[in-house]
């Protein structure tokens, strides 16, 4: 059946005003704004319970997520200021109660809730978040027993991360004073509420970053402590920032959060868990009186052992003395051997003196005057022969007979040939009564040859 309105006003190619129609058409933006004002006016304050899905945090700090249940899904946004105040780390699958206002997003024609406050939907949701975070961190190996460090036997300095005004720090200090007085550094922090997790994590990292030497040297042991409370009161010690700081600390850490029945993720990350803060102090140091007694006992035992060892050594020495031979029996053969060697030495010395005396007598005979005179006369004859030979070969003796010795003026060497004389140029002539310098002319003079004597005419 056709609509009478459509029959009366059939569609046209170009929209025109119609009879009786005094409302101008709305733009899409105008309609979106009307819907936005209507929704915000009707749902200005709502509380929704649902499961987080698709949670993501933008670089601007704003958070975007969906809340869902078995029947429906609604988009949600949390601006940066409100997102920073959430006392837990939102994760997918966690059931929460969100408080805010409903609005629309015209850019996508969608409605969404702007969350102003987000809380976990009861302790069941809190435990679910606990187990999920525990599984995640355990998967990263933060709770691995192989990472645990051994506690120092007697730490010189202990760092305590706790509230400075609670009973916890007083219990720890009193217990340490009773057992083993130790230097304690307290890093005051909030132990619950907004910002508590960040303060605890910063304190643990601060102790770890202290220098090894100096007045403010880093502690040898760190105790993270808090008194008992509900799971919500202790939740700061389940935050991921605290767990990672404790697990990454290079100093051994004792976790003493809550009572014996309370368990936090900080306990799993620490090197050892103490059921109470007082128990943590007992684990941190030994009992000084027990150590003193132990040292005294060990000293007595050492003294008794030394005395017993000395007595047994004396007994063994006495036993050996009885079986050892007497001194005269041991030294008798050696004494006799020494006497024998002494006698042999005397005889050998006498023979050596006799031989030496014979050699001396023969040498003395060779030194008699007659013998020496004959040897000297023979030596004089040989010396005269050498002198005559030297006079015969001395070239200067020839100068007395009219000969001349020629030498090069520059080098002083003897010139023995005409060629050497011409090469030298300037020469020195040595006569028997002096020296004369001369210069050689470079002529072609023929060598000297003595002339033959004339033959007498026999006819």
C-alpha angles and dihedrals in degrees: 000000000000124000111251088216090057090047092051095045108028116190118274136202093242122037113243135176114271132214112274094010108118098161118096116222116266123238119235090249092051092051091047092053092048090052091046093053091045094050095044091047093050098040103030092139123027137156117211129190116205149121121277115244132175095007115183135162117217124220088254090063095250117130125221125193146137129245115211143170133177093290111036149005129223128189118237137191130193118195120228097259094053093040091058091056097056105117094216139038108265113227136174114272096029116125112227142169111234123197120198145092133292119241140157132246106218093193090070102019089241134131123224143168121251103215118218098172133017126193134171114262097244134307091298090065090044091054091046089055089046093054093044093051091044092054092047095051093041088054089057090055097247091133096043111136089221088068093057116112126216116250117243114253097229112006116204093208129025123196117210123198108198145101111302093216103047131094091251097077092046091052091050094048093047092048092049091048091053096047108030121343107232137173108261129198115198120203104196116220141158110262099198140017132039114350095008094117092050092050094049092048091048091050093053091048090046093056090047092053096052117112121263094232137036136057093306098043120168117266122255091223135023125209118197105197142175135158125248126289145134123305088260092053091051095043095105088071090056093057116116093235092059094045093051093046092052094044092048096047113116090207118080109260130206115200113210104169120153127332129320093275094050118093127186134178087250087066091057093048096046122089090242136004122225119202091222137006089253090054088051090058089050091051092048099060138022124239108271094208091052090049091050091049091047092051091048091049091049090049092054091047091050091049092049091048092050092048092047091049091050092049093049090047090053090050092051090048092052090049091052092047090057094055097041117097120249121270096247090053091053097044100037098086091044092051091050091049090051091052091049092050090049092054092048090050092055092052093047092051092052091052091048092052092050093052091047092050091054091051090050092051092052091049092048091053091054090056097061116130097246092053092047092050091054092050092048092050091052091050091050091054091050091048092052090051091052090049093052091047090050091051090050094054097039106113092205091066089064089061088069088062095055101271123133128214114216122207136175110259095216100047103018092229119146114258113218103171140045091241091056090048093052090047092051095049096188115057139176121228115209113206127179091258102036151324129284127192117223140174123225118227113224094230128139097249115168120240115269115263122179113241120244117249115252116258114237117245104249095187 
